């Protein structure tokens, strides 16, 4: 080994960094097994992310340092899925009274205000669309008041840009999308300045993260951002969910469910992922009232709100499995659909769609004191 190279391995007393004999490798593995057992007992392993038993039984926990992706075409539910997972984890933190742990949501697409409106909708049952329309009724205002108080107390941080001027008038406001360096500085502040352990980090979404001026090539920027997500998972010892847009050629398929290779400008997303969730809302294609044949679903008549969730990859578990849900993104609700096969040649009218009424499908939140919402 020469001494005139800039990539010299650091030499330690017991050998160079990065090489382990079999005994050392086994020791590291045993330590990791013990750490993960402790993480499961201490609610630091992210599990039961869907609140739907059939899916939660299949999806393995996300451990500190794991890297997940959620992929889909525009308006097909990818941000919605990530929000629902974040809500489940927030619920777990509050139920366990883990005051030193937080969920972090970084937005490069929607503003901080729009993201927060989704949380308010989840608690109040009032449509996010209604809340941002400027026409919120007095009746709904009372309901939203209670949600404001509750969401304001969540162990949640939002990183991102704002819609415009705000009366709070602070230098932290920005109307510009943030770069990876900006976002990482915010994460450092949450961990070190606020002394919080980040137990789940969502980046929504990959292709909208601001490109530094020194990088001219978009594909290079996306590749580096994918690698940055892995580094963030390791640096903060937290699961990361990187939301990514599927390339538009996926829409040309008869069944536009993205696969591992379909992240826009990023062939290495599927390679980098420990877990990948793919989403498709058939109301976008082929459209409401049309017929879909996908997997076990034969002659399925599309209804508004249907959402396919496809577990495309799990390094440590079963994959290539799809589920059909009924989603209400504006209310932050979903439920599993049980579909009977429809005979299009039959006039019996017996086939119908049913949904489970199990309370396990819904988040339940503690009630807290109200604060004034405004006139």
Number of C-alpha atoms within 10 A of each C-alpha: 6 5 7 7 8 6 7 11 12 9 9 8 5 8 11 12 10 7 10 14 7 9 9 11 12 12 12 13 12 12 12 12 12 12 14 16 13 13 15 15 10 11 15 26 22 23 20 20 22 25 20 19 15 11 18 14 12 15 22 19 20 22 22 23 20 21 26 26 29 31 35 30 26 17 13 24 24 25 27 20 25 22 21 22 21 24 21 19 25 23 18 19 21 17 12 11 11 16 12 14 20 23 22 22 22 25 26 23 20 19 21 18 14 18 19 17 21 23 23 27 23 24 21 22 17 22 21 22 16 15 19 12 9 8 10 16 11 11 8 16 18 16 17 24 18 20 25 23 18 21 17 13 10 15 21 17 16 17 21 27 21 18 14 9 11 9 5 7 8 9 6 8 15 14 12 13 20 22 17 17 12 13 19 16 12 19 23 15 13 17 17 11 10 11 12 18 20 25 26 30 24 26 25 25 21 27 23 18 21 18 19 12 7 7 11 10 10 13 15 14 21 24 16 14 22 23 14 15 24 20 15 20 23 16 12 19 17 24 27 29 29 26 25 27 25 27 18 16 12 18 17 9 11 12 15 21 24 26 21 20 15 23 27 21 19 25 15 16 27 21 13 17 23 18 25 26 28 27 30 25 29 25 18 16 18 16 15 15 13 14 16 18 12 14 9 11 14 15 16 20 18 20 17 15 18 22 26 22 23 22 22 23 24 18 11 11 12 13 17 12 13 18 17 19 19 20 22 17 20 17 19 24 17 23 22 22 17 15 16 15 15 17 14 12 6 9 8 8 9 9 13 10 13 12 13 12 10 10 10 13 16 16 17 12 13 8 11 13 10 15 15 12 14 8 7
